[in-house]
């Protein structure tokens, strides 16, 4: 069901990224180093909004995607880190991570999940997860995981 005031039709991919035109318009000095770019992929729109606000307040640039497929089709800039839900409709977060690794794209990942089990934790670990957080997680745990991921480059 669509929320009142929400102009986006249901089942439409959410892709929400910082406007890179500011960089091209010279609003950032050439010597300014941009904050790290974090991509968040989760099929829960309210969680995406909350994580966008949290990470922006933490000094990160943030792009959000509602599915792994949307990320693969739309992501243009190389992220410093992925915050990736394990269970997504369509391609799962774990499948996405394995596909990225197989294609040579080594992006540090912080996995998040509402459905935790030992086999999933082990698969995430084998896929190179920097952190693995069970929902609901606290803000500081996520920010600490992202900082570890950024330090892993």
C-alpha atoms as a printed R data frame, in Angstrom:
    type eleno elety resid chain resno      x       y       z
1   ATOM     1    CA   UNK     A     1  0.000   0.000   0.000
2   ATOM     2    CA   UNK     A     2  1.290   3.424  -0.938
3   ATOM     3    CA   UNK     A     3  1.632   6.004   1.827
4   ATOM     4    CA   UNK     A     4 -0.233   9.290   1.566
5   ATOM     5    CA   UNK     A     5  1.888  11.968   0.007
6   ATOM     6    CA   UNK     A     6  4.220   9.412  -1.543
7   ATOM     7    CA   UNK     A     7  4.278  10.295  -5.228
8   ATOM     8    CA   UNK     A     8  6.254   7.209  -6.212
9   ATOM     9    CA   UNK     A     9  4.159   4.314  -7.514
10  ATOM    10    CA   UNK     A    10  4.569   0.985  -5.691
11  ATOM    11    CA   UNK     A    11  7.206  -1.480  -6.944
12  ATOM    12    CA   UNK     A    12  9.322   1.231  -8.564
13  ATOM    13    CA   UNK     A    13 13.027   1.045  -7.858
14  ATOM    14    CA   UNK     A    14 14.399   3.668  -5.534
15  ATOM    15    CA   UNK     A    15 17.705   5.112  -6.625
16  ATOM    16    CA   UNK     A    16 18.714   8.076  -4.524
17  ATOM    17    CA   UNK     A    17 22.234   9.414  -4.993
18  ATOM    18    CA   UNK     A    18 24.040  12.678  -4.319
19  ATOM    19    CA   UNK     A    19 23.991  15.126  -7.168
20  ATOM    20    CA   UNK     A    20 27.407  14.912  -8.798
21  ATOM    21    CA   UNK     A    21 26.650  17.994 -10.915
22  ATOM    22    CA   UNK     A    22 27.819  20.091  -7.947
23  ATOM    23    CA   UNK     A    23 31.320  18.735  -8.444
24  ATOM    24    CA   UNK     A    24 31.234  19.516 -12.161
25  ATOM    25    CA   UNK     A    25 29.855  23.013 -11.566
26  ATOM    26    CA   UNK     A    26 32.949  23.867  -9.540
27  ATOM    27    CA   UNK     A    27 31.144  24.099  -6.213
28  ATOM    28    CA   UNK     A    28 33.723  21.804  -4.689
29  ATOM    29    CA   UNK     A    29 37.276  23.039  -4.810
30  ATOM    30    CA   UNK     A    30 39.633  20.818  -6.806
31  ATOM    31    CA   UNK     A    31 41.643  20.154  -3.655
32  ATOM    32    CA   UNK     A    32 38.625  19.243  -1.510
33  ATOM    33    CA   UNK     A    33 38.393  15.542  -0.968
34  ATOM    34    CA   UNK     A    34 34.802  14.312  -1.089
35  ATOM    35    CA   UNK     A    35 33.466  12.234   1.745
36  ATOM    36    CA   UNK     A    36 33.349   8.464   1.159
37  ATOM    37    CA   UNK     A    37 30.500   7.185  -1.003
38  ATOM    38    CA   UNK     A    38 28.418   4.443   0.632
39  ATOM    39    CA   UNK     A    39 25.809   2.487  -1.326
40  ATOM    40    CA   UNK     A    40 22.928   1.071   0.697
41  ATOM    41    CA   UNK     A    41 20.867  -1.725  -0.860
42  ATOM    42    CA   UNK     A    42 17.713  -2.828   0.973
43  ATOM    43    CA   UNK     A    43 14.147  -3.514  -0.113
44  ATOM    44    CA   UNK     A    44 12.659  -1.686   2.901
45  ATOM    45    CA   UNK     A    45 12.005   1.916   1.818
46  ATOM    46    CA   UNK     A    46 11.660   3.235   5.383
47  ATOM    47    CA   UNK     A    47 14.990   1.676   6.385
48  ATOM    48    CA   UNK     A    48 16.637   3.188   3.298
49  ATOM    49    CA   UNK     A    49 15.399   6.646   4.310
50  ATOM    50    CA   UNK     A    50 16.591   6.185   7.897
51  ATOM    51    CA   UNK     A    51 20.021   4.907   6.835
52  ATOM    52    CA   UNK     A    52 20.389   7.737   4.320
53  ATOM    53    CA   UNK     A    53 19.798  10.276   7.112
54  ATOM    54    CA   UNK     A    54 22.094   8.462   9.548
55  ATOM    55    CA   UNK     A    55 24.987   8.122   7.106
56  ATOM    56    CA   UNK     A    56 24.628  11.667   5.779
57  ATOM    57    CA   UNK     A    57 24.732  12.940   9.372
58  ATOM    58    CA   UNK     A    58 27.846  10.786   9.831
59  ATOM    59    CA   UNK     A    59 29.593  12.607   6.983
60  ATOM    60    CA   UNK     A    60 29.107  10.093   4.172
61  ATOM    61    CA   UNK     A    61 27.726  10.576   0.678
62  ATOM    62    CA   UNK     A    62 24.960   8.001   0.225
63  ATOM    63    CA   UNK     A    63 23.242   6.261  -2.688
64  ATOM    64    CA   UNK     A    64 20.302   3.990  -1.955
65  ATOM    65    CA   UNK     A    65 18.893   1.176  -4.064
66  ATOM    66    CA   UNK     A    66 15.828  -0.974  -3.468
67  ATOM    67    CA   UNK     A    67 17.273  -4.083  -5.159
68  ATOM    68    CA   UNK     A    68 20.539  -5.666  -6.241
69  ATOM    69    CA   UNK     A    69 19.394  -5.443  -9.856
70  ATOM    70    CA   UNK     A    70 18.827  -1.693  -9.545
71  ATOM    71    CA   UNK     A    71 22.322  -1.315  -8.133
72  ATOM    72    CA   UNK     A    72 23.826  -3.282 -11.033
73  ATOM    73    CA   UNK     A    73 21.871  -1.253 -13.611
74  ATOM    74    CA   UNK     A    74 22.247   2.197 -12.053
75  ATOM    75    CA   UNK     A    75 25.451   2.422 -10.061
76  ATOM    76    CA   UNK     A    76 27.901   4.592 -11.947
77  ATOM    77    CA   UNK     A    77 30.444   5.699  -9.345
78  ATOM    78    CA   UNK     A    78 32.591   3.230  -7.469
79  ATOM    79    CA   UNK     A    79 31.431   3.121  -3.848
80  ATOM    80    CA   UNK     A    80 33.876   3.022  -0.971
81  ATOM    81    CA   UNK     A    81 31.561   0.579   0.800
82  ATOM    82    CA   UNK     A    82 28.278  -1.317   0.431
83  ATOM    83    CA   UNK     A    83 25.691  -1.722   3.175
84  ATOM    84    CA   UNK     A    84 23.840  -4.713   1.795
85  ATOM    85    CA   UNK     A    85 20.745  -6.550   2.971
86  ATOM    86    CA   UNK     A    86 21.228 -10.317   2.846
87  ATOM    87    CA   UNK     A    87 17.656 -11.135   1.790
88  ATOM    88    CA   UNK     A    88 16.325  -9.118  -1.133
89  ATOM    89    CA   UNK     A    89 13.618  -9.941  -3.638
90  ATOM    90    CA   UNK     A    90 15.299 -11.229  -6.791
91  ATOM    91    CA   UNK     A    91 19.084 -11.382  -6.556
92  ATOM    92    CA   UNK     A    92 20.055 -11.737  -2.888
93  ATOM    93    CA   UNK     A    93 22.691  -9.618  -1.214
94  ATOM    94    CA   UNK     A    94 24.947 -12.643  -0.885
95  ATOM    95    CA   UNK     A    95 24.519 -13.482  -4.577
96  ATOM    96    CA   UNK     A    96 25.313  -9.869  -5.472
97  ATOM    97    CA   UNK     A    97 28.491  -9.916  -3.378
98  ATOM    98    CA   UNK     A    98 29.609 -13.186  -4.977
99  ATOM    99    CA   UNK     A    99 28.866 -11.777  -8.458
100 ATOM   100    CA   UNK     A   100 30.893  -8.634  -7.698
101 ATOM   101    CA   UNK     A   101 33.822 -10.728  -6.476
102 ATOM   102    CA   UNK     A   102 33.661 -12.998  -9.547
103 ATOM   103    CA   UNK     A   103 33.803  -9.931 -11.808
104 ATOM   104    CA   UNK     A   104 36.846  -8.569  -9.958
105 ATOM   105    CA   UNK     A   105 34.993  -5.762  -8.144
106 ATOM   106    CA   UNK     A   106 36.253  -5.854  -4.574
107 ATOM   107    CA   UNK     A   107 33.964  -3.540  -2.628
108 ATOM   108    CA   UNK     A   108 33.970  -3.838   1.169
109 ATOM   109    CA   UNK     A   109 30.553  -4.984   2.411
110 ATOM   110    CA   UNK     A   110 28.673  -4.600   5.665
111 ATOM   111    CA   UNK     A   111 25.812  -7.096   5.554
112 ATOM   112    CA   UNK     A   112 22.562  -6.426   7.380
113 ATOM   113    CA   UNK     A   113 19.782  -8.957   7.906
114 ATOM   114    CA   UNK     A   114 16.545  -9.589   9.737
115 ATOM   115    CA   UNK     A   115 16.822 -13.366   9.223
116 ATOM   116    CA   UNK     A   116 20.019 -14.636  10.803
117 ATOM   117    CA   UNK     A   117 21.346 -18.181  10.787
118 ATOM   118    CA   UNK     A   118 24.753 -19.849  11.006
119 ATOM   119    CA   UNK     A   119 24.856 -20.882   7.328
120 ATOM   120    CA   UNK     A   120 24.133 -17.323   6.164
121 ATOM   121    CA   UNK     A   121 26.750 -15.867   8.523
122 ATOM   122    CA   UNK     A   122 29.322 -18.338   7.184
123 ATOM   123    CA   UNK     A   123 28.449 -17.603   3.551
124 ATOM   124    CA   UNK     A   124 28.767 -13.857   4.226
125 ATOM   125    CA   UNK     A   125 32.125 -14.416   5.919
126 ATOM   126    CA   UNK     A   126 33.372 -16.473   2.940
127 ATOM   127    CA   UNK     A   127 32.198 -13.692   0.600
128 ATOM   128    CA   UNK     A   128 34.437 -11.280   2.484
129 ATOM   129    CA   UNK     A   129 31.978  -9.464   4.734
130 ATOM   130    CA   UNK     A   130 33.627  -6.780   6.834
131 ATOM   131    CA   UNK     A   131 30.717  -6.865   9.257
132 ATOM   132    CA   UNK     A   132 27.412  -8.707   9.666
133 ATOM   133    CA   UNK     A   133 24.655  -7.006  11.636
134 ATOM   134    CA   UNK     A   134 21.305  -8.399  12.691
135 ATOM   135    CA   UNK     A   135 18.333  -6.024  12.422
136 ATOM   136    CA   UNK     A   136 17.519  -4.090  14.434
137 ATOM   137    CA   UNK     A   137 21.085  -2.876  14.947
138 ATOM   138    CA   UNK     A   138 22.165   0.284  16.705
139 ATOM   139    CA   UNK     A   139 23.488   3.261  14.777
140 ATOM   140    CA   UNK     A   140 26.977   3.071  16.260
141 ATOM   141    CA   UNK     A   141 27.389  -0.598  15.272
142 ATOM   142    CA   UNK     A   142 26.623   0.245  11.661
143 ATOM   143    CA   UNK     A   143 28.856   3.323  11.618
144 ATOM   144    CA   UNK     A   144 31.691   1.302  13.197
145 ATOM   145    CA   UNK     A   145 31.253  -1.427  10.551
146 ATOM   146    CA   UNK     A   146 31.391   1.145   7.758
147 ATOM   147    CA   UNK     A   147 34.536   2.699   9.247
148 ATOM   148    CA   UNK     A   148 36.144  -0.762   9.370
149 ATOM   149    CA   UNK     A   149 35.107  -1.330   5.738
150 ATOM   150    CA   UNK     A   150 36.620   2.007   4.697
151 ATOM   151    CA   UNK     A   151 39.853   1.088   6.452
152 ATOM   152    CA   UNK     A   152 40.019  -2.258   4.647
153 ATOM   153    CA   UNK     A   153 40.867  -0.793   1.192
